[in-house]
């Protein structure tokens, strides 16, 4: 499906839920100016289409003590990429183009754990090469992304 397959109300619901999924259907419906039953039906339809895949809290990893984060660029076969995704300290794995096959975002409590995770990834069967970058700070958290689906969308020049 494409963005054009969704009407203005669906887009407003998506945007509002991206910003915050807290609140009752009644409160959210009031913000949108629709009846709660309409909202419930629309949300259920978006869930059944796979547009809405769940609801979760936004966590500040650093405040929990995960002070060592990094991006590990990995050249590896598909089985190794799946194995990397199963490592508990791996926040996310992105399949990418370019010099690497994937990039793993890792979050660890200390330098020793960070080093152990990087070494574990590098030692997996099917991993040919790794390159690690330490995250010094996060300017824009990917979990705060709200897709620009309402109104004008600017395209990169």
DSSP file (Angstrom, degrees, kcal/mol; ACC not computed):
  #  RESIDUE AA STRUCTURE BP1 BP2  ACC     N-H-->O    O-->H-N    N-H-->O    O-->H-N    TCO  KAPPA ALPHA  PHI   PSI    X-CA   Y-CA   Z-CA
    1    1 A X              0   0    0      0, 0.0     2,-0.3     0, 0.0     5,-0.0   0.000 360.0 360.0 360.0 155.8    0.0    0.0    0.0
    2    2 A X    >   -     0   0    0      1,-0.1     3,-2.2     0, 0.0     4,-0.2  -0.742 360.0-103.4-116.8 165.3    1.0    3.6   -0.6
    3    3 A X  G >  S+     0   0    0      1,-0.3     3,-1.6    -2,-0.3     8,-0.1   0.821 118.8  64.4 -55.8 -33.5    0.5    6.8    1.4
    4    4 A X  G 3  S+     0   0    0      1,-0.3    -1,-0.3     0, 0.0     0, 0.0   0.637  87.9  71.1 -68.1 -13.3   -2.2    7.8   -1.1
    5    5 A X  G <  S+     0   0    0     -3,-2.2     2,-0.4     2,-0.1    -1,-0.3   0.514  89.7  74.0 -79.3  -4.5   -4.3    4.8    0.1
    6    6 A X  S <  S-     0   0    0     -3,-1.6     2,-0.0    -4,-0.2     0, 0.0  -0.904  76.2-136.6-114.8 137.6   -5.0    6.5    3.4
    7    7 A X     >  -     0   0    0     -2,-0.4     4,-2.2     1,-0.1     5,-0.2  -0.232  36.1 -91.2 -83.8 178.4   -7.4    9.4    3.9
    8    8 A X  H  > S+     0   0    0      1,-0.2     4,-2.4     2,-0.2     5,-0.2   0.865 124.8  52.0 -59.1 -40.2   -6.8   12.5    6.0
    9    9 A X  H  > S+     0   0    0      2,-0.2     4,-2.7     1,-0.2    -1,-0.2   0.929 108.7  50.0 -65.4 -44.8   -8.3   11.0    9.1
   10   10 A X  H  > S+     0   0    0      1,-0.2     4,-2.6     2,-0.2    -2,-0.2   0.928 112.2  48.6 -56.8 -44.8   -6.1    7.9    8.9
   11   11 A X  H  X S+     0   0    0     -4,-2.2     4,-2.6     1,-0.2    -1,-0.2   0.891 111.1  49.4 -63.7 -40.7   -3.0   10.1    8.5
   12   12 A X  H  X S+     0   0    0     -4,-2.4     4,-2.5     2,-0.2    -1,-0.2   0.893 111.1  50.1 -65.9 -39.4   -4.0   12.3   11.5
   13   13 A X  H  X S+     0   0    0     -4,-2.7     4,-2.6     2,-0.2     5,-0.2   0.940 111.8  47.9 -62.1 -47.4   -4.5    9.2   13.6
   14   14 A X  H  X S+     0   0    0     -4,-2.6     4,-2.1     1,-0.2    -2,-0.2   0.935 113.1  47.8 -59.3 -48.2   -1.1    7.8   12.6
   15   15 A X  H  X S+     0   0    0     -4,-2.6     4,-1.7     1,-0.2    -1,-0.2   0.926 113.1  47.7 -60.8 -45.7    0.6   11.1   13.3
   16   16 A X  H  X S+     0   0    0     -4,-2.5     4,-2.2     1,-0.2    -1,-0.2   0.910 112.7  48.0 -63.5 -43.1   -1.1   11.5   16.7
   17   17 A X  H  < S+     0   0    0     -4,-2.6    -1,-0.2     1,-0.2    -2,-0.2   0.812 108.2  55.9 -69.6 -28.9   -0.2    8.0   17.8
   18   18 A X  H  < S+     0   0    0     -4,-2.1    -1,-0.2    -5,-0.2    -2,-0.2   0.878 110.2  45.7 -66.2 -37.2    3.4    8.5   16.6
   19   19 A X  H  < S-     0   0    0     -4,-1.7     2,-0.2     1,-0.3    -2,-0.2   0.885 138.6 -17.2 -74.6 -38.8    3.7   11.5   18.9
   20   20 A X     <  -     0   0    0     -4,-2.2    -1,-0.3    -5,-0.2    -2,-0.1  -0.810  44.5-168.2-168.5 125.7    2.0    9.7   21.9
   21   21 A X        +     0   0    0     -2,-0.2     2,-0.2    35,-0.2    -4,-0.1   0.268  59.6 113.3 -98.7  11.3   -0.1    6.6   22.2
   22   22 A X        +     0   0    0     -5,-0.1     2,-0.1     6,-0.0    -2,-0.0  -0.540  49.7  57.6 -80.9 149.4   -1.1    7.5   25.7
   23   23 A X  S    S-     0   0    0     -2,-0.2     2,-0.1     4,-0.1    -3,-0.0  -0.213  85.0 -74.1 113.1 156.5   -4.7    8.3   26.5
   24   24 A X     >  -     0   0    0     -2,-0.1     4,-2.6     1,-0.1     5,-0.2  -0.339  42.2-109.0 -79.0 163.3   -8.0    6.6   26.1
   25   25 A X  H  > S+     0   0    0      1,-0.2     4,-3.1     2,-0.2     5,-0.2   0.894 122.2  55.8 -56.4 -38.8   -9.8    6.2   22.7
   26   26 A X  H  > S+     0   0    0      2,-0.2     4,-2.0     1,-0.2    -1,-0.2   0.923 108.9  45.3 -61.5 -44.9  -12.3    8.9   24.0
   27   27 A X  H  > S+     0   0    0      2,-0.2     4,-1.9     1,-0.2    -2,-0.2   0.919 116.0  45.7 -65.6 -43.5   -9.5   11.4   24.7
   28   28 A X  H  X S+     0   0    0     -4,-2.6     4,-1.9     1,-0.2    -2,-0.2   0.914 111.5  52.2 -66.5 -42.4   -7.8   10.7   21.3
   29   29 A X  H  X>S+     0   0    0     -4,-3.1     5,-2.4    -5,-0.2     4,-1.2   0.895 107.9  52.5 -59.7 -40.5  -11.1   10.9   19.5
   30   30 A X  H  <5S+     0   0    0     -4,-2.0     3,-0.4    -5,-0.2    -1,-0.2   0.912 107.5  51.4 -62.5 -42.5  -11.8   14.3   21.1
   31   31 A X  H  <5S+     0   0    0     -4,-1.9    -1,-0.2     1,-0.2    -2,-0.2   0.868 115.4  42.6 -60.6 -36.2   -8.4   15.6   19.9
   32   32 A X  H  <5S-     0   0    0     -4,-1.9    -1,-0.2     2,-0.1    -2,-0.2   0.597 110.7-121.8 -87.3 -11.8   -9.3   14.4   16.4
   33   33 A X  T  <5S+     0   0    0     -4,-1.2     2,-0.3    -3,-0.4    -3,-0.2   0.842  72.1 116.0  74.0  33.4  -12.9   15.6   16.5
   34   34 A X  S   <S-     0   0    0     -5,-2.4    -1,-0.3    -6,-0.1     2,-0.2  -0.847  73.3 -91.5-128.1 166.0  -14.4   12.2   15.8
   35   35 A X     >  -     0   0    0     -2,-0.3     4,-2.0     1,-0.1     3,-0.5  -0.524  36.3-120.9 -73.4 143.4  -16.6    9.8   17.6
   36   36 A X  H  > S+     0   0    0      1,-0.2     4,-2.8     2,-0.2     5,-0.2   0.851 113.3  56.5 -54.6 -36.6  -14.7    7.2   19.7
   37   37 A X  H  > S+     0   0    0      2,-0.2     4,-2.4     1,-0.2    -1,-0.2   0.899 106.2  50.2 -63.4 -39.5  -16.3    4.3   17.7
   38   38 A X  H  > S+     0   0    0     -3,-0.5     4,-2.4     2,-0.2    -2,-0.2   0.931 111.6  48.4 -61.9 -45.9  -15.0    5.8   14.5
   39   39 A X  H  X S+     0   0    0     -4,-2.0     4,-3.0     2,-0.2     5,-0.2   0.936 110.6  50.3 -60.2 -47.5  -11.5    6.1   16.0
   40   40 A X  H  X S+     0   0    0     -4,-2.8     4,-2.6     1,-0.2     5,-0.2   0.920 111.6  48.4 -58.4 -45.2  -11.6    2.5   17.3
   41   41 A X  H  X S+     0   0    0     -4,-2.4     4,-2.1     1,-0.2    -1,-0.2   0.907 113.7  47.0 -62.3 -42.1  -12.7    1.2   13.9
   42   42 A X  H  X S+     0   0    0     -4,-2.4     4,-2.5     2,-0.2    -2,-0.2   0.924 112.8  48.2 -66.8 -44.4   -9.9    3.2   12.1
   43   43 A X  H  X S+     0   0    0     -4,-3.0     4,-2.5     1,-0.2    -2,-0.2   0.927 111.6  50.1 -62.8 -44.8   -7.2    2.1   14.6
   44   44 A X  H  X S+     0   0    0     -4,-2.6     4,-2.5    -5,-0.2    -1,-0.2   0.896 110.9  49.9 -60.4 -40.5   -8.3   -1.6   14.3
   45   45 A X  H  X S+     0   0    0     -4,-2.1     4,-1.7     2,-0.2    -1,-0.2   0.914 110.7  48.9 -64.6 -42.5   -8.2   -1.3   10.4
   46   46 A X  H  <>S+     0   0    0     -4,-2.5     5,-1.9     1,-0.2     6,-1.3   0.870 112.3  49.6 -64.9 -36.2   -4.7    0.3   10.6
   47   47 A X  H ><5S+     0   0    0     -4,-2.5     3,-1.2     4,-0.2    -2,-0.2   0.920 109.4  50.3 -66.2 -43.9   -3.6   -2.6   12.9
   48   48 A X  H 3<5S+     0   0    0     -4,-2.5    -2,-0.2     1,-0.3    -1,-0.2   0.801 108.9  52.5 -67.5 -27.3   -5.0   -5.3   10.6
   49   49 A X  T 3<5S-     0   0    0     -4,-1.7    -1,-0.3    -5,-0.2    -2,-0.2   0.533 116.2-116.9 -81.5  -7.1   -3.2   -3.7    7.6
   50   50 A X  T < 5S+     0   0    0     -3,-1.2    -3,-0.2    -4,-0.3    -2,-0.1   0.557  84.7 117.9  82.9   7.5    0.1   -3.8    9.6
   51   51 A X  S   <S+     0   0    0     -5,-1.9     2,-0.6     1,-0.2    -4,-0.2   0.928  77.8  44.3 -71.4 -45.2    0.5    0.0    9.7
   52   52 A X        +     0   0    0     -6,-1.3    -2,-0.3    -9,-0.2    -1,-0.2  -0.905  68.7 174.7-100.2 118.0    0.3    0.0   13.5
   53   53 A X        -     0   0    0     -2,-0.6     2,-0.3     1,-0.3    -1,-0.1   0.362  56.4 -50.6-106.6   3.4    2.4   -2.8   14.8
   54   54 A X        -     0   0    0      2,-0.0     2,-0.4     0, 0.0    -1,-0.3  -0.868  50.9 -96.9 149.1 177.5    2.1   -2.2   18.5
   55   55 A X        +     0   0    0     -2,-0.3     2,-0.3    -3,-0.1    -3,-0.0  -0.994  40.6 165.5-132.6 134.6    2.5    0.4   21.3
   56   56 A X        -     0   0    0     -2,-0.4   -35,-0.2     3,-0.0     2,-0.2  -0.980  36.6-102.2-149.1 159.9    5.5    0.9   23.5
   57   57 A X        -     0   0    0     -2,-0.3     2,-0.7     1,-0.0    -2,-0.0  -0.527  35.7-118.7 -78.1 149.2    7.1    3.3   25.9
   58   58 A X        -     0   0    0     -2,-0.2     2,-0.4     2,-0.0    -1,-0.0  -0.829  35.9-157.4 -89.0 118.5   10.0    5.5   24.7
   59   59 A X        -     0   0    0     -2,-0.7     2,-1.0     3,-0.0     3,-0.1  -0.819  17.4-143.5-105.9 135.0   13.0    4.5   26.8
   60   60 A X     >  -     0   0    0     -2,-0.4     4,-0.8     1,-0.2     3,-0.4  -0.839  16.7-167.2 -92.4 100.8   16.1    6.6   27.5
   61   61 A X  T >4>S+     0   0    0     -2,-1.0     5,-2.4     1,-0.2     3,-0.8   0.866  82.8  56.5 -60.1 -39.2   18.8    3.9   27.5
   62   62 A X  G >45S+     0   0    0      1,-0.3     3,-1.5     3,-0.2    -1,-0.2   0.885 102.8  54.6 -62.7 -38.9   21.4    6.2   29.0
   63   63 A X  G 345S+     0   0    0     -3,-0.4    -1,-0.3     1,-0.3    -2,-0.2   0.710 104.8  55.5 -68.7 -18.7   19.2    7.0   32.0
   64   64 A X  G <<5S-     0   0    0     -4,-0.8    -1,-0.3    -3,-0.8    -2,-0.2   0.489 129.6 -97.5 -87.9  -4.4   18.9    3.2   32.6
   65   65 A X  T < 5S+     0   0    0     -3,-1.5     2,-1.7    -4,-0.3    -3,-0.2   0.510  83.7 132.5 102.4   5.3   22.7    3.0   32.7
   66   66 A X      < +     0   0    0     -5,-2.4    43,-0.3     1,-0.2    -1,-0.1  -0.584  21.9 154.5 -88.5  76.4   23.4    1.9   29.1
   67   67 A X        +     0   0    0     -2,-1.7     2,-0.7    42,-0.5    -1,-0.2   0.611  50.3  69.6 -83.0 -14.3   26.1    4.5   28.7
   68   68 A X  E     +A  108   0A   0     40,-2.4    40,-3.0    -3,-0.2     2,-0.3  -0.894  61.4 160.2-112.2 106.4   28.1    2.7   26.0
   69   69 A X  E     +A  107   0A   0     -2,-0.7    66,-2.8    66,-0.5     2,-0.3  -0.912   6.5 162.3-123.9 152.9   26.4    2.6   22.6
   70   70 A X  E     -AB 106 134A   0     36,-1.9    36,-2.8    -2,-0.3     2,-0.5  -0.980  36.4-118.3-159.1 169.1   27.7    2.0   19.2
   71   71 A X  E     -AB 105 133A   0     62,-2.7    62,-2.7    -2,-0.3     2,-0.7  -0.981  24.6-160.6-115.6 122.4   27.0    1.1   15.6
   72   72 A X  E     -AB 104 132A   0     32,-2.9    32,-2.6    -2,-0.5     2,-0.5  -0.916   6.2-152.8-106.9 112.8   28.8   -2.0   14.3
   73   73 A X  E     -AB 103 131A   0     58,-3.3    58,-1.9    -2,-0.7     2,-0.4  -0.732  22.1-168.0 -82.3 129.5   29.0   -2.2   10.5
   74   74 A X  E     -AB 102 130A   0     28,-3.1    27,-2.6    -2,-0.5    28,-2.0  -0.971  26.4-159.2-130.4 131.9   29.2   -5.9    9.6
   75   75 A X  E     + B   0 129A   0     54,-2.9    53,-3.2    -2,-0.4    54,-1.5  -0.951  48.1 127.8-101.8 117.1   30.0   -7.8    6.4
   76   76 A X  E     - B   0 127A   0     -2,-0.6    51,-0.2    51,-0.3     2,-0.1  -0.976  58.3 -90.7-161.9 166.0   28.4  -11.1    6.9
   77   77 A X     >  -     0   0    0     49,-1.4     4,-1.8    -2,-0.3     3,-0.3  -0.360  49.8 -97.6 -81.8 170.8   26.1  -13.8    5.5
   78   78 A X  H  > S+     0   0    0      1,-0.2     4,-1.9     2,-0.2     5,-0.2   0.828 121.3  55.4 -61.1 -36.0   22.3  -13.9    6.2
   79   79 A X  H  > S+     0   0    0      1,-0.2     4,-1.9     2,-0.2    -1,-0.2   0.900 107.8  49.2 -65.6 -39.2   22.6  -16.5    9.0
   80   80 A X  H  > S+     0   0    0     -3,-0.3     4,-2.6     2,-0.2    -1,-0.2   0.887 107.3  55.2 -66.4 -38.2   25.1  -14.3   10.9
   81   81 A X  H  X S+     0   0    0     -4,-1.8     4,-1.9     1,-0.2    -1,-0.2   0.911 108.5  48.4 -61.7 -41.7   22.9  -11.3   10.5
   82   82 A X  H  X S+     0   0    0     -4,-1.9     4,-0.8     1,-0.2    -1,-0.2   0.883 110.7  51.4 -64.8 -37.8   20.0  -13.2   12.2
   83   83 A X  H >< S+     0   0    0     -4,-1.9     3,-0.7     1,-0.2     4,-0.3   0.900 107.1  52.9 -65.3 -40.5   22.4  -14.3   14.9
   84   84 A X  H >< S+     0   0    0     -4,-2.6     3,-1.8     1,-0.2    -1,-0.2   0.914 103.7  57.2 -59.8 -43.1   23.4  -10.7   15.6
   85   85 A X  H 3< S+     0   0    0     -4,-1.9    -1,-0.2     1,-0.3    -2,-0.2   0.743 101.7  58.2 -61.4 -23.0   19.8   -9.7   15.9
   86   86 A X  T << S+     0   0    0     -4,-0.8     2,-0.4    -3,-0.7    -1,-0.3   0.502  77.1 108.3 -86.4  -4.5   19.4  -12.3   18.7
   87   87 A X  S X  S-     0   0    0     -3,-1.8     3,-2.1    -4,-0.3    -3,-0.0  -0.612  71.7-134.9 -74.8 126.8   22.2  -10.8   20.9
   88   88 A X  T 3  S+     0   0    0     -2,-0.4    -1,-0.1     1,-0.3    -3,-0.0   0.794 101.4  54.5 -56.0 -33.0   20.5   -9.1   23.9
   89   89 A X  T 3  S+     0   0    0     17,-0.1    18,-2.6     2,-0.0     2,-0.7   0.501  83.6 103.4 -81.5  -2.4   22.5   -5.9   23.7
   90   90 A X  E <   -C  106   0A   0     -3,-2.1    16,-0.3    16,-0.2     3,-0.1  -0.729  47.8-175.8 -85.7 116.7   21.5   -5.3   20.1
   91   91 A X  E     -     0   0A   0     14,-2.9     2,-0.3    -2,-0.7    -1,-0.2   0.897  67.5 -13.0 -75.9 -43.8   18.9   -2.6   19.9
   92   92 A X  E     -C  105   0A   0     13,-1.2    13,-2.8     2,-0.0     2,-0.4  -0.991  53.5-146.3-158.7 153.0   18.3   -2.9   16.2
   93   93 A X  E     -C  104   0A   0     -2,-0.3     2,-0.5    11,-0.2    11,-0.2  -0.997  15.2-165.5-127.4 127.4   19.8   -4.4   13.0
   94   94 A X  E     -C  103   0A   0      9,-2.8     9,-2.3    -2,-0.4     2,-0.4  -0.952  15.9-139.8-113.5 124.8   19.6   -2.6    9.7
   95   95 A X  E     +C  102   0A   0     -2,-0.5     7,-0.3     7,-0.2     2,-0.3  -0.714  37.9 179.8 -77.6 133.3   20.3   -4.3    6.4
   96   96 A X        -     0   0    0      5,-1.8     2,-0.2    -2,-0.4    -1,-0.0  -0.835  29.0-122.0-134.5 166.5   22.2   -1.8    4.3
   97   97 A X  S    S+     0   0    0     -2,-0.3     3,-0.4     2,-0.0     2,-0.3  -0.570  71.5  48.0 -97.7 171.0   23.8   -1.2    1.0
   98   98 A X  S    S-     0   0    0     -2,-0.2    -2,-0.0     1,-0.2     0, 0.0  -0.755 114.4 -15.7 103.8-147.3   27.5   -0.2    0.6
   99   99 A X  S    S+     0   0    0     -2,-0.3     2,-0.3     2,-0.0    -1,-0.2   0.659 125.1  51.9 -73.7 -17.1   30.6   -1.7    2.2
  100  100 A X        -     0   0    0     -3,-0.4   -25,-0.3     1,-0.1     3,-0.1  -0.769  66.4-144.5-118.5 162.9   28.6   -3.6    4.8
  101  101 A X  S    S-     0   0    0    -27,-2.6    -5,-1.8     1,-0.3     2,-0.3   0.727  84.1  -1.3 -94.0 -28.7   25.6   -6.0    4.8
  102  102 A X  E     -AC  74  95A   0    -28,-2.0   -28,-3.1    -7,-0.3     2,-0.4  -0.980  56.7-138.7-154.2 165.1   24.2   -4.7    8.0
  103  103 A X  E     -AC  73  94A   0     -9,-2.3    -9,-2.8    -2,-0.3     2,-0.5  -0.999  17.8-156.4-128.5 129.3   24.6   -2.2   10.9
  104  104 A X  E     -AC  72  93A   0    -32,-2.6   -32,-2.9    -2,-0.4     2,-0.6  -0.918   6.1-149.5-109.4 127.8   23.9   -3.2   14.4
  105  105 A X  E     -AC  71  92A   0    -13,-2.8   -14,-2.9    -2,-0.5   -13,-1.2  -0.859  23.8-170.0 -92.6 119.5   23.0   -0.6   17.1
  106  106 A X  E     -AC  70  90A   0    -36,-2.8   -36,-1.9    -2,-0.6     2,-0.4  -0.867  14.6-164.3-116.5 148.7   24.3   -1.9   20.4
  107  107 A X  E     +A   69   0A   0    -18,-2.6     2,-0.3    -2,-0.3   -38,-0.2  -0.992  16.4 171.5-132.6 124.1   23.7   -0.6   23.9
  108  108 A X  E     -A   68   0A   0    -40,-3.0   -40,-2.4    -2,-0.4     3,-0.1  -0.898  37.2-130.7-133.4 159.0   25.9   -1.7   26.9
  109  109 A X  S    S+     0   0    0     -2,-0.3   -42,-0.5   -43,-0.3     2,-0.3   0.799  85.7   3.2 -81.0 -29.2   26.3   -0.7   30.5
  110  110 A X  S  > S-     0   0    0    -42,-0.1     4,-2.4   -44,-0.1     5,-0.2  -0.927  78.6 -94.2-151.0 173.6   30.1   -0.4   30.5
  111  111 A X  H  > S+     0   0    0     -2,-0.3     4,-2.8     1,-0.2     5,-0.2   0.857 119.1  54.7 -61.2 -38.4   33.2   -0.6   28.3
  112  112 A X  H  > S+     0   0    0      2,-0.2     4,-2.3     1,-0.2    -1,-0.2   0.925 110.8  44.3 -64.1 -44.7   33.9   -4.2   29.2
  113  113 A X  H  > S+     0   0    0      2,-0.2     4,-2.5     1,-0.2    -2,-0.2   0.915 113.0  52.7 -64.5 -42.2   30.4   -5.3   28.1
  114  114 A X  H  X S+     0   0    0     -4,-2.4     4,-2.3     1,-0.2    -2,-0.2   0.937 110.9  46.5 -57.4 -49.1   30.7   -3.1   25.0
  115  115 A X  H  X S+     0   0    0     -4,-2.8     4,-2.5     1,-0.2    -1,-0.2   0.902 111.6  51.6 -60.7 -42.9   34.0   -4.7   24.0
  116  116 A X  H  X S+     0   0    0     -4,-2.3     4,-2.3     2,-0.2    -1,-0.2   0.887 110.3  48.4 -63.8 -39.6   32.6   -8.2   24.7
  117  117 A X  H  X S+     0   0    0     -4,-2.5     4,-2.5     2,-0.2    -2,-0.2   0.927 111.8  48.8 -67.6 -44.2   29.6   -7.6   22.4
  118  118 A X  H  X S+     0   0    0     -4,-2.3     4,-2.3     1,-0.2    -2,-0.2   0.923 114.0  46.7 -61.0 -43.9   31.7   -6.2   19.6
  119  119 A X  H  X S+     0   0    0     -4,-2.5     4,-1.6     2,-0.2    -1,-0.2   0.871 110.0  53.8 -65.9 -36.7   34.1   -9.2   19.9
  120  120 A X  H  X S+     0   0    0     -4,-2.3     4,-0.6     2,-0.2    -2,-0.2   0.923 110.3  46.7 -63.0 -43.8   31.1  -11.6   20.0
  121  121 A X  H >< S+     0   0    0     -4,-2.5     3,-1.2     1,-0.2    -2,-0.2   0.937 112.2  50.4 -62.0 -46.4   29.8  -10.2   16.7
  122  122 A X  H 3< S+     0   0    0     -4,-2.3    -1,-0.2     1,-0.2    -2,-0.2   0.784 109.6  51.7 -63.6 -27.8   33.2  -10.3   15.1
  123  123 A X  H 3< S+     0   0    0     -4,-1.6    -1,-0.2    -5,-0.1    -2,-0.2   0.512  81.7 115.9 -90.8  -3.8   33.7  -13.9   16.1
  124  124 A X  S X< S-     0   0    0     -3,-1.2     3,-1.8    -4,-0.6     2,-0.1  -0.353  77.2-103.1 -65.1 143.0   30.4  -15.2   14.7
  125  125 A X  T 3  S+     0   0    0      1,-0.2    -1,-0.1   -46,-0.1     3,-0.1  -0.441 109.5  30.1 -61.8 137.2   30.6  -17.7   11.8
  126  126 A X  T 3  S+     0   0    0      1,-0.3   -49,-1.4    -2,-0.1     2,-0.6   0.298  87.6 121.6  93.4 -10.2   29.8  -16.0    8.6
  127  127 A X  E <   +B   76   0A   0     -3,-1.8    -1,-0.3   -51,-0.2   -51,-0.3  -0.790  31.9 174.3 -88.6 122.4   31.1  -12.6    9.7
  128  128 A X  E     -     0   0A   0    -53,-3.2     2,-0.3    -2,-0.6   -52,-0.2   0.781  62.8  -3.8 -95.6 -33.7   33.8  -11.5    7.3
  129  129 A X  E     -B   75   0A   0    -54,-1.5   -54,-2.9     2,-0.0    -1,-0.3  -0.987  55.3-166.3-161.3 147.4   34.5   -8.0    8.7
  130  130 A X  E     -B   74   0A   0     -2,-0.3     2,-0.3   -56,-0.2   -56,-0.2  -0.960   3.4-171.3-134.0 156.5   33.3   -5.4   11.3
  131  131 A X  E     -B   73   0A   0    -58,-1.9   -58,-3.3    -2,-0.3     2,-0.4  -0.946  16.2-154.6-145.5 125.8   33.9   -1.7   11.9
  132  132 A X  E     -B   72   0A   0     -2,-0.3     2,-0.4   -60,-0.2   -60,-0.2  -0.862  10.0-170.6-112.7 135.5   32.7   -0.1   15.1
  133  133 A X  E     -B   71   0A   0    -62,-2.7   -62,-2.7    -2,-0.4     2,-0.4  -0.983  21.6-133.7-119.0 132.2   31.7    3.5   15.8
  134  134 A X  E     -B   70   0A   0     -2,-0.4     2,-0.6   -64,-0.2   -64,-0.3  -0.700  20.4-126.0 -83.9 133.3   31.0    4.7   19.3
  135  135 A X        -     0   0    0    -66,-2.8   -66,-0.5    -2,-0.4     3,-0.1  -0.708  26.1-177.8 -80.6 119.6   27.9    6.8   19.7
  136  136 A X        -     0   0    0     -2,-0.6     2,-0.3     1,-0.4    -1,-0.2   0.737  66.1 -22.0 -89.2 -26.3   28.9   10.0   21.4
  137  137 A X        -     0   0    0      0, 0.0     2,-0.6     0, 0.0    -1,-0.4  -0.953  58.5-118.4-174.3 161.6   25.4   11.5   21.5
  138  138 A X        +     0   0    0     -2,-0.3     3,-0.2     1,-0.1    -3,-0.0  -0.951  21.3 178.2-118.6 113.6   22.0   11.2   19.8
  139  139 A X  S    S+     0   0    0     -2,-0.6     2,-0.4     1,-0.3    -1,-0.1   0.861  81.6  18.4 -79.2 -38.4   20.7   14.4   18.1
  140  140 A X  S    S-     0   0    0      5,-0.0     2,-0.3     3,-0.0    -1,-0.3  -0.947  78.5-139.4-138.8 114.9   17.5   12.7   16.8
  141  141 A X    >   -     0   0    0     -2,-0.4     3,-2.1    -3,-0.2     4,-0.2  -0.567  11.0-140.6 -73.3 127.0   16.2    9.5   18.4
  142  142 A X  G >  S+     0   0    0     -2,-0.3     3,-1.2     1,-0.3    -1,-0.1   0.768 100.9  62.9 -62.1 -23.4   14.9    7.2   15.7
  143  143 A X  G 3  S+     0   0    0      1,-0.2    -1,-0.3     3,-0.0    -2,-0.1   0.553  96.9  58.9 -78.1  -6.3   12.0    6.2   18.0
  144  144 A X  G <  S+     0   0    0     -3,-2.1    -1,-0.2     2,-0.0     2,-0.2   0.329  76.6 128.8 -99.7   5.6   10.8    9.8   17.9
  145  145 A X    <   -     0   0    0     -3,-1.2     2,-0.5    -4,-0.2    -3,-0.0  -0.428  38.2-169.9 -65.5 128.7   10.4    9.8   14.1
  146  146 A X        -     0   0    0     -2,-0.2  -131,-0.1  -127,-0.0    -2,-0.0  -0.981  27.1-122.6-118.1 115.9    7.0   11.0   13.0
  147  147 A X        -     0   0    0     -2,-0.5     2,-2.1     1,-0.1     3,-0.3  -0.311  20.1-120.3 -61.9 138.1    6.5   10.4    9.2
  148  148 A X        +     0   0    0      1,-0.2    -1,-0.1     6,-0.1  -133,-0.0  -0.503  64.0 137.1 -78.1  78.5    5.7   13.6    7.3
  149  149 A X        +     0   0    0     -2,-2.1     2,-0.4  -138,-0.1    -1,-0.2   0.555  45.6  75.8-105.2  -9.7    2.3   12.4    6.0
  150  150 A X  S    S-     0   0    0     -3,-0.3  -142,-0.0     2,-0.1     0, 0.0  -0.863 100.2 -25.1-104.9 137.3    0.2   15.4    6.5
  151  151 A X  S    S+     0   0    0     -2,-0.4     2,-0.1     2,-0.1     0, 0.0  -0.228 112.3   4.2  68.8-152.9    0.3   18.4    4.2
  152  152 A X        -     0   0    0      1,-0.0     2,-0.5     2,-0.0    -2,-0.1  -0.415  60.7-156.6 -72.0 138.4    3.4   19.4    2.1
  153  153 A X        -     0   0    0     -2,-0.1     2,-0.4    -4,-0.1    -2,-0.1  -0.971  11.2-140.8-114.8 127.1    6.4   17.1    2.2
  154  154 A X        -     0   0    0     -2,-0.5     2,-0.3     3,-0.0    -6,-0.1  -0.716  13.0-146.9 -88.6 138.3    9.8   18.6    1.3
  155  155 A X        -     0   0    0     -2,-0.4     2,-0.0     1,-0.1    -2,-0.0  -0.795  27.4-100.5-100.6 143.8   12.1   16.5   -0.8
  156  156 A X              0   0    0     -2,-0.3    -1,-0.1     1,-0.1     0, 0.0  -0.349 360.0 360.0 -60.9 144.0   15.8   16.6   -0.4
  157  157 A X              0   0    0     -3,-0.0    -1,-0.1    -2,-0.0    -2,-0.0   0.460 360.0 360.0 -81.4 360.0   17.5   18.8   -3.0
